[in-house]
Amino acid sequence: GFVGMVLSYGLSLNVSFVCSIQNQCNLANQIISVERVNQYMDIQSEATEVIEENRPLQDWPQDGYVELRDLKVIKYKYLHVHLTVLTNLSD
């Protein structure tokens, strides 16, 4: 009788203990979520897309060509073995 009652209450206490820890973890997660939202609200916004002081001149580019020096196009394969596909295009 007494041993059975102790086991019964012990198992019941174990379930209560697990539920209590689970509730505490859920509460901690919700508090952290609120803290993160507060942090996101305080983040400074990004710079504007166009900054007038950094714009290039109106007549830029003047020449209209692209110069490539020592260009190599490499095609990668498995196991880090690579093949050079194009070399010395500027010559």
C-alpha positions in Angstrom: 0.0 0.0 0.0 2.5 2.6 1.1 5.1 1.7 -1.5 2.4 1.9 -4.2 1.3 5.3 -3.0 4.9 6.6 -3.0 5.4 5.3 -6.6 2.1 6.8 -7.7 2.9 10.2 -6.2 6.5 10.0 -7.5 5.4 9.4 -11.1 2.8 12.2 -10.8 5.4 14.5 -9.4 7.8 13.6 -12.3 5.1 14.5 -14.9 4.4 17.8 -13.1 8.2 18.5 -13.0 8.5 17.9 -16.8 5.5 20.1 -17.5 6.9 22.8 -15.3 10.2 22.8 -17.1 8.5 22.7 -20.5 6.4 25.8 -19.6 9.5 27.6 -18.3 11.3 26.9 -21.6 8.3 28.1 -23.7 8.1 31.3 -21.6 11.8 31.9 -22.1 11.4 31.5 -25.8 8.6 33.9 -26.0 10.5 36.5 -23.9 13.5 36.1 -26.2 11.2 36.6 -29.2 10.0 39.9 -27.8 13.6 41.0 -27.1 14.5 40.2 -30.8 11.6 42.2 -32.1 12.8 45.1 -30.0 16.3 44.8 -31.3 15.0 44.7 -34.9 13.0 47.8 -34.3 16.2 49.6 -33.2 18.3 48.6 -36.3 19.1 51.6 -38.4 17.7 51.6 -41.9 20.0 51.0 -44.9 21.4 53.8 -46.9 19.4 55.2 -49.8 19.7 53.4 -53.1 21.3 56.4 -54.9 23.7 58.7 -53.1 24.0 61.9 -55.0 27.5 62.7 -53.8 28.8 59.3 -55.1 27.2 59.5 -58.6 29.7 59.2 -61.5 30.1 62.2 -63.9 27.4 62.7 -66.6 29.9 61.9 -69.4 31.2 58.7 -67.8 32.3 56.4 -69.4 34.0 58.3 -72.2 35.8 55.5 -74.2 33.2 52.7 -74.2 35.6 49.6 -74.2 36.6 46.9 -71.7 40.2 45.9 -71.3 40.9 42.4 -70.1 44.4 41.5 -68.8 45.5 37.9 -68.3 41.9 36.5 -68.2 41.5 32.8 -67.4 38.2 31.1 -67.5 38.3 27.9 -65.5 35.7 25.1 -65.6 35.6 23.2 -62.3 34.9 19.5 -62.2 34.6 17.0 -59.4 37.4 16.4 -56.9 38.8 19.9 -57.4 40.3 19.0 -60.8 40.0 22.0 -63.1 40.4 22.6 -66.8 41.5 26.0 -68.1 39.0 26.7 -70.9 40.2 30.2 -72.1 43.5 31.8 -71.6 45.3 35.0 -72.8 42.4 36.6 -74.6 44.0 40.0 -74.5 46.9 38.9 -76.7 
